[in-house]
Amino acid sequence: MYNIKAAAKILDMPKVTIRSWETRYNAITPARTESGHRLYSDQNLEDLKWLKIQVQENGVKISEAVKQLHASRKKFVKTAAELPQSPEGSIEYEKQIEELYNAGAEMDSERFQYLLDLNFSMFHYRTVFFSILAPLMVRIGEEWENGTITVAHEHMLSHMVLQRFTQFFRIFPTSETLPKTLAFCPSGEHHQLGLLLFTLFLRERGYPVAYIGPDTPLEGLPELVRKQDFRLACMSIGHERLLPIAHEYIDALTAVKPELHFVIGGRGLGHLENTANQYYIGTTYEDWERWLEDTQKSRN
């Protein structure tokens, strides 16, 4: 995601032109931060670049170019009547989830990206990540496990969703007063959705987080933690069989940095007691806020 200054530089366009095409002609709908600042996606930039070519090189009026752009987009969007209806009624964002799932099932990456842009323009980014993308990725994982979609589908969609997370990770400023943080899944854990969401939670609050990702080998981590002065390590595990492996990581990293603290989350935890340097966190946003509150109290 790019602010308007960066977008103008990339496109070699005046900021006033970008705003005019957006507000007067409804050419694009950028996302917004909580403070109201515009954020332009890669698709927004592609659309603006296409419009610029039509106007400057092909002599098309901007109003007509925008009409052509919107007409080309309509073929990628299904109407509500075309979507499967749930017999028990729909959840709040079922339509958005179903549209994205259908685009992914058809391996239509352009439509998938367009729908993501549309959702980010319509809803707060936290709503998109937690209420649309999270249940979507859970469904994709389930459909892959039962053979409805292939591993190629799962990899393509996971890659595009990961791109969106990393774009937002770069948006939030970090604080030098907060502990430098490492986020990873230990070896054998390939599911990273929960870790991505928790990393977004931390980045929103100014934590400088280095996101490594799933299936991270232990080799090299102790040296990394020692050299880079990490103070907090976040791990996610989805099954209790990985708990012994997680504890191996904790022991190895604590050996090189005794003051390192750990936050361990995921559905594979069961009921574990917190220790002086280990906090076993739940899977809900409320659980994460509770951990943060406890952390702040202990720091004061």
C-alpha positions in Angstrom: 0.0 0.0 0.0 1.2 3.5 -0.9 0.4 7.0 0.4 -0.5 9.6 -2.1 3.0 11.1 -2.2 4.5 7.7 -3.1 1.8 7.0 -5.6 2.3 10.3 -7.4 6.1 9.6 -7.6 5.6 6.1 -8.9 3.1 7.3 -11.6 4.8 10.6 -12.3 1.5 12.3 -11.8 0.5 15.4 -9.8 -1.2 14.6 -6.5 -4.0 17.0 -7.5 -4.7 14.9 -10.6 -4.9 11.7 -8.6 -7.4 13.3 -6.2 -9.4 14.8 -9.0 -9.7 11.5 -10.9 -10.7 9.8 -7.6 -13.3 12.3 -6.3 -14.7 13.8 -9.5 -14.7 10.8 -11.8 -14.8 7.9 -9.2 -11.8 6.3 -11.1 -10.6 4.4 -8.0 -11.5 4.0 -4.4 -8.3 3.9 -2.2 -8.3 2.4 1.3 -8.1 4.8 4.3 -6.2 4.7 7.5 -8.0 5.3 10.8 -6.9 8.9 10.5 -8.4 9.2 7.0 -5.2 9.2 4.9 -5.5 7.6 1.5 -3.7 4.3 0.9 -3.3 3.1 -2.7 -3.0 -0.6 -3.6 -1.0 -2.0 -6.5 -4.2 -2.5 -8.4 -5.1 1.2 -7.8 -1.8 2.2 -9.3 -2.3 -0.1 -12.3 -5.7 1.5 -12.9 -4.3 5.0 -12.7 -1.4 4.1 -15.0 -3.9 2.7 -17.5 -6.1 5.8 -17.3 -3.0 8.0 -17.7 -2.1 6.2 -20.9 -5.6 6.5 -22.3 -5.7 10.2 -21.6 -2.1 11.3 -22.5 -1.2 8.8 -25.3 -4.6 7.8 -26.8 -6.4 11.2 -26.5 -9.4 9.7 -24.6 -11.3 12.0 -22.2 -10.8 11.0 -18.6 -14.6 10.5 -18.1 -14.7 8.1 -21.0 -11.6 6.3 -19.9 -13.1 5.7 -16.5 -16.3 4.3 -18.0 -14.2 1.9 -20.0 -12.2 0.9 -16.9 -15.4 0.2 -14.9 -17.0 -1.7 -17.8 -14.0 -4.0 -18.0 -14.2 -4.7 -14.2 -17.9 -5.7 -14.2 -17.2 -9.0 -15.9 -15.2 -10.1 -12.8 -18.0 -9.5 -10.2 -20.9 -11.8 -9.5 -24.2 -10.4 -8.4 -25.6 -11.5 -5.0 -28.3 -13.5 -6.9 -25.5 -15.6 -8.5 -23.9 -16.5 -5.2 -24.9 -19.8 -3.4 -27.3 -19.1 -0.6 -26.8 -20.6 2.8 -30.0 -22.5 4.1 -29.4 -21.1 7.6 -28.9 -17.5 6.5 -25.7 -15.7 5.8 -23.1 -14.4 8.2 -22.3 -10.7 7.9 -19.5 -11.0 5.3 -20.5 -14.3 3.7 -21.0 -12.6 0.3 -17.4 -11.2 0.3 -16.0 -14.5 1.4 -17.9 -16.4 -1.2 -16.8 -14.1 -4.0 -13.2 -14.4 -3.0 -13.4 -18.2 -2.7 -15.0 -18.5 -6.1 -12.3 -16.4 -7.7 -9.6 -18.5 -6.0 -11.3 -21.8 -7.0 -11.2 -20.6 -10.6 -7.5 -19.6 -10.3 -8.6 -16.1 -11.4 -5.9 -14.1 -9.6 -6.9 -10.8 -11.3 -10.4 -11.0 -10.1 -9.2 -12.1 -6.6 -6.9 -9.1 -6.4 -9.7 -6.8 -7.6 -12.1 -8.1 -5.0 -9.5 -7.6 -2.3 -9.0 -4.0 -3.4 -12.8 -3.6 -3.4 -13.1 -5.0 0.2 -10.3 -2.8 1.5 -12.1 0.2 -0.1 -15.4 -0.7 1.5 -14.4 -1.8 5.0 -11.8 -1.0 7.6 -8.6 -3.0 7.0 -9.1 -4.9 10.3 -12.5 -6.0 9.2 -11.1 -7.4 6.0 -8.2 -9.3 7.7 -10.2 -10.7 10.7 -13.7 -11.1 9.3 -13.2 -11.8 5.6 -9.7 -13.1 5.0 -9.3 -15.2 8.2 -12.5 -17.3 7.6 -11.7 -17.4 3.9 -8.3 -19.0 4.6 -9.8 -21.4 7.1 -12.3 -22.5 4.4 -9.5 -22.9 1.8 -7.5 -25.0 4.2 -10.5 -27.3 4.8 -11.4 -27.5 1.1 -7.8 -28.5 0.4 -7.8 -31.2 3.1 -11.0 -32.8 1.7 -9.7 -32.6 -1.9 -12.1 -30.0 -3.2 -9.2 -27.7 -4.3 -5.6 -28.5 -5.0 -2.4 -27.6 -3.3 -1.7 -25.2 -6.2 -4.9 -23.3 -5.3 -3.9 -23.1 -1.6 -0.4 -21.9 -2.5 -1.6 -19.2 -4.9 -4.2 -17.8 -2.5 -1.9 -18.0 0.5 0.8 -16.1 -1.4 -1.7 -13.3 -2.4 -3.0 -13.0 1.1 0.5 -12.9 2.6 1.3 -10.1 0.2 -1.6 -8.0 1.6 -0.4 -8.6 5.2 3.2 -7.6 4.4 1.9 -4.4 2.7 0.1 -3.4 5.8 3.1 -4.4 8.1 5.1 -1.6 6.4 2.4 1.0 7.0 2.6 1.3 10.7 5.5 3.2 12.3 7.5 1.4 15.0 8.5 2.6 18.4 12.1 2.3 19.6 10.8 2.0 23.2 9.0 -1.3 22.5 10.8 -4.6 22.5 12.2 -5.9 19.2 10.1 -8.9 18.2 10.6 -12.1 16.3 7.5 -13.9 14.9 7.7 -17.5 13.5 6.2 -21.0 13.5 8.5 -23.8 14.6 9.6 -26.6 12.3 6.6 -28.7 11.3 4.0 -25.9 11.6 2.9 -24.8 8.2 -0.2 -22.8 9.1 0.7 -19.1 9.6 -2.7 -17.4 9.5 -2.9 -16.9 13.3 0.7 -15.6 13.4 0.0 -13.2 10.6 -3.0 -11.8 12.4 -1.1 -11.5 15.7 1.8 -9.8 13.9 -0.7 -7.3 12.4 -2.0 -6.7 16.0 1.5 -5.9 17.2 2.5 -3.8 14.2 -0.7 -1.7 14.8 0.7 -0.9 18.2 4.1 0.1 17.1 6.0 -3.2 17.9 9.1 -3.6 15.6 8.3 -7.2 14.4 10.5 -9.3 12.1 8.1 -11.8 10.5 9.9 -15.0 9.5 6.9 -17.2 8.8 6.0 -20.9 8.9 8.1 -24.0 9.4 11.1 -22.1 10.7 14.1 -24.4 11.5 15.8 -23.9 14.8 19.3 -23.8 13.2 20.6 -20.2 13.2 17.8 -18.7 15.3 19.8 -18.5 18.6 22.6 -16.6 16.8 20.0 -14.3 15.2 18.4 -13.6 18.5 21.7 -12.9 20.2 23.1 -10.6 17.4 19.9 -8.7 16.7 19.0 -8.1 20.3 15.4 -9.5 20.1 13.5 -9.1 23.4 10.3 -10.9 22.4 9.6 -14.1 20.4 6.2 -15.0 19.2 5.4 -18.6 18.1 2.2 -20.2 16.8 1.4 -23.9 16.9 -1.8 -25.6 15.7 -1.5 -29.0 17.4 -0.4 -30.2 20.8 2.1 -32.6 19.2 4.3 -29.5 18.4 4.5 -28.4 22.0 7.7 -30.4 22.7 9.3 -28.8 19.6 8.2 -25.3 20.8 9.8 -26.0 24.1 13.1 -27.0 22.4 13.1 -23.6 20.7 12.4 -21.8 24.0 15.2 -23.6 25.7 17.7 -22.9 22.9 16.8 -19.3 22.6 16.7 -18.7 26.4 20.2 -20.2 26.6 21.7 -17.4 24.5 19.4 -14.6 25.9 17.9 -15.4 29.3 15.9 -12.2 29.4 14.0 -13.1 26.2 10.2 -13.4 26.6 7.9 -15.7 24.7 4.3 -15.4 23.5 3.0 -18.8 22.3 -0.4 -19.0 20.6 -2.5 -21.3 18.6 -5.1 -24.0 18.9 -2.6 -26.6 20.0 -2.0 -25.3 23.4 -4.7 -26.7 25.6 -4.6 -25.1 29.1 -1.0 -24.2 30.0 0.2 -22.1 32.9 2.1 -18.9 32.2 5.7 -18.6 33.6 8.0 -15.7 34.2 9.1 -15.6 30.6 6.4 -17.6 28.8 2.9 -16.3 28.1 0.4 -18.8 26.5 -2.1 -16.7 24.7 -5.6 -17.4 23.4 -6.8 -17.1 19.8 -9.2 -14.2 20.1 -8.5 -10.5 19.7 -9.7 -10.0 23.3 -7.1 -12.5 24.5 -4.4 -10.6 22.7 -5.5 -7.3 24.3 -5.5 -8.9 27.7 -1.9 -10.1 27.2 -0.9 -6.6 26.1 -2.5 -5.1 29.2 -0.7 -7.6 31.4 2.6 -6.8 29.6 2.1 -3.1 30.1 1.4 -3.5 33.8 4.5 -5.6 34.3 6.6 -3.0 32.4 5.3 -0.1 34.6 
